Amino acid sequence: MTAHVTVVVNPTSGRGRAARVLADVEHPLATLGADVVVSDGPEHAQTIARGAAEAGAEIVVAMGGDGMVGMVGAALIGTGAALGLIPTGTGNDFAVALGYERKKPASAVAYLERPTFREIDAGLIRWSGGERYYVNVAGTGFDSDVTETANRMQTRVQGTAKYVAAVFKTLPRFRPGRFEVVADGKHSTLPGMLLAIGNGVSYGGGMKITPGASFSDGLLDVTVIGAMSKPQFLANFPKVFRGTHVSHPKVTTLRGAVFEVSADRRFEVYADGEHVGPLPATFEVVPKALRVVVPPSP
């Protein structure tokens, strides 16, 4: 029996790619009896997703990029509804990590007809402004500054290329900070450029910032890029696409269930590409928090 499905669409994802893909998948979605709702922003997407789950939807599909996935996924935690994916963003790191094809979003509709489910962990962030869940990667320091730069950039370049451009634009004015990290009760002082807390492996269109992370190990992985000169940083930056940056002597990796993070100056936290708030913050894993529709095993 086909599950009751609601699709939440971000029409602007992938520079309008979602709107184009929607035209291609309207018929198969109608055949499934799916309800399709177009969102006008992140908060609206969360409202739609939670409302659909409360109304009995068994699967709520995020049709958009990683930001949309994070918002819809966070809204579904605790509802019993599963998260479906039609990845139409420019990065789609979360979907790719679960086995979806980066450049074939329409193929994801077939996975909704006879869905295969996987239970995954989530992260919970608590800070002065409240708390929120995330499903993939949170970060603070240089990468949050880069995200803010990228969000302000007016350019036709998107995805990984836009992020790389933002790196070069942000780096000249950036100065490292000093992070205080308490990992499952153990304290470390770590001078650094950025700190990433991964439930998943990658963000930004394939940057494997926390390459050892797993969606189902009941732990979060932390990568701290230590303070280094700008030429050093640029020379080592490409390694993040292979995940080999973690072998650098100025990179620290940690693994645990709860991380308390503060810094000696103001740093903003971003999670799943969306702004959260400033440090200090606590990051905690929530094991098996969410069911997700995944491609069937070969």
DRENDO-1510 file (C-alpha; in Angstrom, 1 decimal, always signed):
<recs>
REC; n; res; u; v; w
REC; 1; MET; +0.0; +0.0; +0.0 .
REC; 2; THR; +1.4; +3.4; -0.9 .
REC; 3; ALA; +2.3; +5.6; +2.0 .
REC; 4; HIS; +0.6; +9.0; +2.5 .
REC; 5; VAL; +3.2; +11.4; +1.1 .
REC; 6; THR; +3.6; +15.2; +1.3 .
REC; 7; VAL; +6.3; +17.0; -0.7 .
REC; 8; VAL; +7.6; +20.3; +0.5 .
REC; 9; VAL; +9.3; +22.3; -2.3 .
REC; 10; ASN; +11.8; +25.0; -2.1 .
REC; 11; PRO; +11.3; +26.5; -5.6 .
REC; 12; THR; +14.6; +28.6; -5.5 .
REC; 13; SER; +17.0; +25.7; -4.7 .
REC; 14; GLY; +19.7; +25.1; -7.2 .
REC; 15; ARG; +19.0; +28.5; -8.8 .
REC; 16; GLY; +15.4; +27.4; -9.7 .
REC; 17; ARG; +16.3; +23.8; -10.4 .
REC; 18; ALA; +13.6; +22.5; -8.1 .
REC; 19; ALA; +10.9; +24.3; -10.0 .
REC; 20; ARG; +12.1; +22.7; -13.2 .
REC; 21; VAL; +12.3; +19.3; -11.7 .
REC; 22; LEU; +8.9; +19.7; -10.2 .
REC; 23; ALA; +7.4; +20.0; -13.7 .
REC; 24; ASP; +9.1; +16.6; -14.6 .
REC; 25; VAL; +7.8; +14.8; -11.5 .
REC; 26; GLU; +4.3; +16.2; -11.1 .
REC; 27; HIS; +2.7; +13.2; -12.9 .
REC; 28; PRO; +4.5; +10.4; -10.9 .
REC; 29; LEU; +3.8; +12.3; -7.7 .
REC; 30; ALA; +0.2; +12.6; -8.6 .
REC; 31; THR; +0.1; +8.9; -9.4 .
REC; 32; LEU; +1.4; +8.3; -5.8 .
REC; 33; GLY; -1.4; +10.6; -4.5 .
REC; 34; ALA; +1.2; +12.9; -3.0 .
REC; 35; ASP; +0.3; +16.4; -1.7 .
REC; 36; VAL; +2.7; +19.0; -3.1 .
REC; 37; VAL; +3.2; +22.3; -1.2 .
REC; 38; VAL; +5.5; +25.1; -2.2 .
REC; 39; SER; +7.4; +26.8; +0.6 .
REC; 40; ASP; +8.2; +30.5; +0.8 .
REC; 41; GLY; +11.1; +30.2; +3.2 .
REC; 42; PRO; +12.8; +28.0; +5.9 .
REC; 43; GLU; +10.4; +28.7; +8.7 .
REC; 44; HIS; +7.4; +28.1; +6.4 .
REC; 45; ALA; +9.0; +24.8; +5.3 .
REC; 46; GLN; +9.2; +23.7; +8.9 .
REC; 47; THR; +5.6; +24.7; +9.5 .
REC; 48; ILE; +4.4; +22.8; +6.5 .
REC; 49; ALA; +6.4; +19.7; +7.4 .
REC; 50; ARG; +5.2; +19.5; +11.0 .
REC; 51; GLY; +1.7; +20.2; +10.0 .
REC; 52; ALA; +1.7; +17.4; +7.4 .
REC; 53; ALA; +3.1; +15.0; +9.9 .
REC; 54; GLU; +0.5; +15.9; +12.5 .
REC; 55; ALA; -2.2; +15.5; +9.8 .
REC; 56; GLY; -1.1; +11.9; +9.2 .
REC; 57; ALA; +1.6; +12.0; +6.4 .
REC; 58; GLU; +3.8; +9.0; +6.7 .
REC; 59; ILE; +6.6; +10.5; +4.6 .
REC; 60; VAL; +7.3; +14.2; +4.2 .
REC; 61; VAL; +9.7; +14.9; +1.3 .
REC; 62; ALA; +12.2; +17.7; +1.3 .
REC; 63; MET; +12.5; +18.9; -2.3 .
REC; 64; GLY; +15.5; +21.2; -2.3 .
REC; 65; GLY; +19.0; +21.4; -1.1 .
REC; 66; ASP; +20.8; +20.7; +2.2 .
REC; 67; GLY; +19.2; +23.7; +3.9 .
REC; 68; MET; +15.7; +22.5; +3.0 .
REC; 69; VAL; +16.6; +18.9; +4.1 .
REC; 70; GLY; +17.8; +20.2; +7.4 .
REC; 71; MET; +14.7; +22.3; +8.1 .
REC; 72; VAL; +12.2; +19.6; +7.1 .
REC; 73; GLY; +14.2; +16.8; +8.9 .
REC; 74; ALA; +14.4; +18.9; +12.1 .
REC; 75; ALA; +10.7; +19.5; +12.0 .
REC; 76; LEU; +9.9; +15.8; +11.7 .
REC; 77; ILE; +11.9; +14.6; +14.7 .
REC; 78; GLY; +9.5; +13.3; +17.3 .
REC; 79; THR; +6.5; +13.1; +14.9 .
REC; 80; GLY; +6.9; +9.5; +13.7 .
REC; 81; ALA; +6.9; +10.7; +10.0 .
REC; 82; ALA; +9.8; +9.7; +7.8 .
REC; 83; LEU; +11.9; +12.2; +5.8 .
REC; 84; GLY; +12.0; +11.7; +2.0 .
REC; 85; LEU; +14.3; +13.4; -0.4 .
REC; 86; ILE; +14.2; +14.8; -3.9 .
REC; 87; PRO; +17.6; +16.5; -4.0 .
REC; 88; THR; +17.6; +19.6; -6.2 .
REC; 89; GLY; +20.2; +21.8; -4.5 .
REC; 90; THR; +23.7; +22.6; -5.7 .
REC; 91; GLY; +25.5; +20.4; -3.1 .
REC; 92; ASN; +23.1; +17.7; -1.8 .
REC; 93; ASP; +25.7; +16.3; +0.5 .
REC; 94; PHE; +23.2; +14.7; +2.9 .
REC; 95; ALA; +21.3; +12.9; +0.1 .
REC; 96; VAL; +24.5; +11.7; -1.6 .
REC; 97; ALA; +25.8; +10.3; +1.7 .
REC; 98; LEU; +22.6; +8.2; +1.8 .
REC; 99; GLY; +23.1; +6.9; -1.7 .
REC; 100; TYR; +21.1; +9.3; -3.8 .
REC; 101; GLU; +22.5; +10.3; -7.2 .
REC; 102; ARG; +23.6; +14.0; -7.1 .
REC; 103; LYS; +22.5; +14.8; -10.6 .
REC; 104; LYS; +19.3; +12.7; -11.0 .
REC; 105; PRO; +16.7; +14.1; -8.6 .
REC; 106; ALA; +13.8; +12.8; -10.5 .
REC; 107; SER; +14.9; +9.2; -9.9 .
REC; 108; ALA; +14.2; +9.8; -6.2 .
REC; 109; VAL; +10.5; +9.7; -6.8 .
REC; 110; ALA; +10.6; +6.0; -7.4 .
REC; 111; TYR; +11.9; +5.4; -3.9 .
REC; 112; LEU; +8.7; +6.7; -2.5 .
REC; 113; GLU; +6.5; +4.1; -4.1 .
REC; 114; ARG; +7.9; +1.1; -2.1 .
REC; 115; PRO; +10.0; +3.0; +0.4 .
REC; 116; THR; +13.1; +1.5; +2.1 .
REC; 117; PHE; +13.8; +3.2; +5.5 .
REC; 118; ARG; +16.9; +3.8; +7.6 .
REC; 119; GLU; +17.1; +5.2; +11.1 .
REC; 120; ILE; +19.7; +7.9; +11.6 .
REC; 121; ASP; +21.0; +10.0; +14.4 .
REC; 122; ALA; +20.6; +13.8; +14.6 .
REC; 123; GLY; +22.3; +16.6; +16.4 .
REC; 124; LEU; +20.7; +18.9; +18.9 .
REC; 125; ILE; +22.2; +22.4; +19.4 .
REC; 126; ARG; +21.4; +24.4; +22.6 .
REC; 127; TRP; +22.5; +28.1; +22.8 .
REC; 128; SER; +21.3; +31.3; +24.4 .
REC; 129; GLY; +18.5; +31.7; +21.8 .
REC; 130; GLY; +17.0; +28.3; +22.3 .
REC; 131; GLU; +17.6; +24.9; +20.7 .
REC; 132; ARG; +17.2; +23.2; +17.3 .
REC; 133; TYR; +18.0; +19.9; +15.6 .
REC; 134; TYR; +20.3; +19.4; +12.6 .
REC; 135; VAL; +20.9; +16.3; +10.5 .
REC; 136; ASN; +24.2; +16.7; +8.8 .
REC; 137; VAL; +27.0; +19.2; +9.8 .
REC; 138; ALA; +27.2; +22.2; +12.0 .
REC; 139; GLY; +30.1; +24.6; +12.0 .
REC; 140; THR; +31.5; +27.7; +13.6 .
REC; 141; GLY; +34.5; +30.0; +13.0 .
REC; 142; PHE; +36.0; +30.5; +9.5 .
REC; 143; ASP; +33.4; +28.3; +7.8 .
REC; 144; SER; +30.5; +30.2; +9.3 .
REC; 145; ASP; +32.1; +33.5; +8.2 .
REC; 146; VAL; +32.5; +32.0; +4.7 .
REC; 147; THR; +28.8; +30.9; +4.7 .
REC; 148; GLU; +27.8; +34.5; +5.6 .
REC; 149; THR; +30.0; +35.8; +2.8 .
REC; 150; ALA; +28.6; +33.4; +0.3 .
REC; 151; ASN; +25.1; +34.3; +1.2 .
REC; 152; ARG; +25.8; +37.9; +0.5 .
REC; 153; MET; +27.6; +37.3; -2.8 .
REC; 154; GLN; +25.7; +38.3; -5.9 .
REC; 155; THR; +27.0; +35.9; -8.5 .
REC; 156; ARG; +25.8; +33.3; -11.0 .
REC; 157; VAL; +28.4; +30.9; -9.7 .
REC; 158; GLN; +26.7; +28.4; -7.3 .
REC; 159; GLY; +27.5; +25.3; -5.2 .
REC; 160; THR; +31.1; +24.3; -4.5 .
REC; 161; ALA; +32.5; +27.0; -6.8 .
REC; 162; LYS; +30.7; +29.7; -4.9 .
REC; 163; TYR; +31.9; +28.4; -1.6 .
REC; 164; VAL; +35.5; +28.4; -2.8 .
REC; 165; ALA; +35.1; +31.9; -4.0 .
REC; 166; ALA; +33.8; +32.9; -0.6 .
REC; 167; VAL; +36.8; +31.3; +1.0 .
REC; 168; PHE; +39.2; +33.5; -0.9 .
REC; 169; LYS; +37.1; +36.6; -0.2 .
REC; 170; THR; +36.9; +35.9; +3.6 .
REC; 171; LEU; +40.4; +34.7; +4.3 .
REC; 172; PRO; +42.3; +38.0; +4.0 .
REC; 173; ARG; +40.3; +39.6; +6.9 .
REC; 174; PHE; +39.9; +36.5; +9.1 .
REC; 175; ARG; +41.7; +36.0; +12.3 .
REC; 176; PRO; +41.8; +32.7; +14.2 .
REC; 177; GLY; +40.2; +32.3; +17.7 .
REC; 178; ARG; +40.6; +30.1; +20.7 .
REC; 179; PHE; +38.0; +27.4; +21.2 .
REC; 180; GLU; +37.2; +25.9; +24.5 .
REC; 181; VAL; +35.8; +22.4; +24.0 .
REC; 182; VAL; +34.4; +20.1; +26.6 .
REC; 183; ALA; +33.9; +16.6; +25.0 .
REC; 184; ASP; +32.0; +14.2; +27.2 .
REC; 185; GLY; +33.4; +16.1; +30.2 .
REC; 186; LYS; +37.0; +16.3; +29.0 .
REC; 187; HIS; +38.2; +19.9; +28.4 .
REC; 188; SER; +40.5; +21.1; +25.6 .
REC; 189; THR; +41.8; +24.5; +24.6 .
REC; 190; LEU; +42.2; +24.6; +20.9 .
REC; 191; PRO; +43.5; +27.7; +19.0 .
REC; 192; GLY; +41.8; +27.4; +15.6 .
REC; 193; MET; +40.3; +28.7; +12.4 .
REC; 194; LEU; +37.1; +26.6; +12.4 .
REC; 195; LEU; +35.3; +23.9; +14.3 .
REC; 196; ALA; +32.9; +21.5; +12.6 .
REC; 197; ILE; +30.5; +19.1; +14.4 .
REC; 198; GLY; +29.5; +16.4; +12.0 .
REC; 199; ASN; +26.6; +13.9; +12.2 .
REC; 200; GLY; +27.4; +13.4; +8.5 .
REC; 201; VAL; +30.6; +13.5; +6.6 .
REC; 202; SER; +30.5; +16.5; +4.2 .
REC; 203; TYR; +29.1; +19.9; +3.3 .
REC; 204; GLY; +29.5; +22.6; +0.7 .
REC; 205; GLY; +29.2; +20.2; -2.2 .
REC; 206; GLY; +31.7; +17.5; -1.2 .
REC; 207; MET; +34.0; +18.9; +1.4 .
REC; 208; LYS; +34.6; +15.9; +3.7 .
REC; 209; ILE; +35.1; +18.0; +6.8 .
REC; 210; THR; +34.4; +15.2; +9.3 .
REC; 211; PRO; +35.4; +12.2; +7.2 .
REC; 212; GLY; +34.9; +9.6; +10.0 .
REC; 213; ALA; +31.4; +10.6; +10.9 .
REC; 214; SER; +28.5; +8.1; +10.6 .
REC; 215; PHE; +24.7; +8.8; +10.7 .
REC; 216; SER; +24.2; +5.7; +12.8 .
REC; 217; ASP; +27.0; +5.3; +15.4 .
REC; 218; GLY; +25.4; +7.3; +18.2 .
REC; 219; LEU; +28.3; +9.9; +18.2 .
REC; 220; LEU; +29.2; +13.2; +16.7 .
REC; 221; ASP; +32.6; +13.9; +15.1 .
REC; 222; VAL; +34.4; +17.2; +15.6 .
REC; 223; THR; +37.2; +18.6; +13.4 .
REC; 224; VAL; +39.1; +21.6; +14.5 .
REC; 225; ILE; +41.3; +23.3; +11.9 .
REC; 226; GLY; +44.1; +24.9; +14.0 .
REC; 227; ALA; +45.5; +28.3; +13.6 .
REC; 228; MET; +47.8; +28.5; +10.6 .
REC; 229; SER; +49.1; +31.1; +8.2 .
REC; 230; LYS; +47.0; +32.0; +5.3 .
REC; 231; PRO; +49.4; +30.5; +2.7 .
REC; 232; GLN; +49.4; +27.2; +4.8 .
REC; 233; PHE; +45.6; +27.2; +4.9 .
REC; 234; LEU; +45.3; +27.7; +1.1 .
REC; 235; ALA; +47.9; +25.0; +0.4 .
REC; 236; ASN; +46.0; +22.5; +2.6 .
REC; 237; PHE; +42.4; +23.5; +1.8 .
REC; 238; PRO; +42.0; +21.2; -1.3 .
REC; 239; LYS; +42.6; +18.2; +1.0 .
REC; 240; VAL; +39.2; +18.7; +2.5 .
REC; 241; PHE; +37.6; +17.3; -0.7 .
REC; 242; ARG; +39.4; +14.0; +0.0 .
REC; 243; GLY; +39.0; +14.1; +3.7 .
REC; 244; THR; +42.8; +13.9; +4.1 .
REC; 245; HIS; +43.1; +17.2; +5.9 .
REC; 246; VAL; +42.6; +15.4; +9.2 .
REC; 247; SER; +46.2; +14.1; +9.0 .
REC; 248; HIS; +47.7; +17.6; +9.2 .
REC; 249; PRO; +49.5; +18.2; +12.5 .
REC; 250; LYS; +47.4; +21.4; +13.1 .
REC; 251; VAL; +44.1; +19.5; +12.8 .
REC; 252; THR; +42.4; +18.0; +15.8 .
REC; 253; THR; +39.6; +15.4; +15.6 .
REC; 254; LEU; +37.4; +14.4; +18.5 .
REC; 255; ARG; +34.4; +12.0; +18.9 .
REC; 256; GLY; +31.8; +12.0; +21.5 .
REC; 257; ALA; +28.1; +12.3; +22.4 .
REC; 258; VAL; +28.1; +15.8; +23.9 .
REC; 259; PHE; +30.3; +18.8; +23.1 .
REC; 260; GLU; +30.2; +22.2; +24.9 .
REC; 261; VAL; +31.9; +24.8; +22.7 .
REC; 262; SER; +32.8; +28.4; +23.5 .
REC; 263; ALA; +35.4; +30.9; +22.1 .
REC; 264; ASP; +37.4; +33.9; +23.0 .
REC; 265; ARG; +35.5; +36.1; +20.6 .
REC; 266; ARG; +32.1; +36.1; +18.8 .
REC; 267; PHE; +31.6; +33.3; +16.3 .
REC; 268; GLU; +28.2; +32.4; +14.8 .
REC; 269; VAL; +27.0; +28.8; +14.4 .
REC; 270; TYR; +25.5; +27.5; +11.2 .
REC; 271; ALA; +23.8; +24.1; +10.9 .
REC; 272; ASP; +22.8; +22.4; +7.6 .
REC; 273; GLY; +23.7; +25.7; +5.9 .
REC; 274; GLU; +21.3; +27.8; +8.1 .
REC; 275; HIS; +22.1; +30.4; +10.7 .
REC; 276; VAL; +21.6; +29.2; +14.3 .
REC; 277; GLY; +23.1; +31.8; +16.7 .
REC; 278; PRO; +26.3; +32.7; +18.5 .
REC; 279; LEU; +28.6; +30.6; +20.7 .
REC; 280; PRO; +28.7; +29.3; +23.4 .
REC; 281; ALA; +26.6; +26.3; +22.4 .
REC; 282; THR; +26.2; +22.7; +23.3 .
REC; 283; PHE; +26.0; +20.0; +20.6 .
REC; 284; GLU; +24.5; +16.6; +21.5 .
REC; 285; VAL; +23.8; +13.5; +19.5 .
REC; 286; VAL; +20.2; +12.1; +19.5 .
REC; 287; PRO; +20.5; +8.5; +18.5 .
REC; 288; LYS; +18.0; +7.1; +16.0 .
REC; 289; ALA; +16.1; +10.3; +16.0 .
REC; 290; LEU; +14.8; +10.2; +12.4 .
REC; 291; ARG; +13.6; +7.7; +9.8 .
REC; 292; VAL; +14.8; +8.5; +6.3 .
REC; 293; VAL; +13.7; +7.1; +2.9 .
REC; 294; VAL; +16.9; +5.7; +1.2 .
REC; 295; PRO; +17.6; +4.0; -2.1 .
REC; 296; PRO; +17.1; +0.3; -2.0 .
REC; 297; SER; +20.2; -1.9; -1.6 .
REC; 298; PRO; +21.5; -3.1; -5.0 .
</recs>
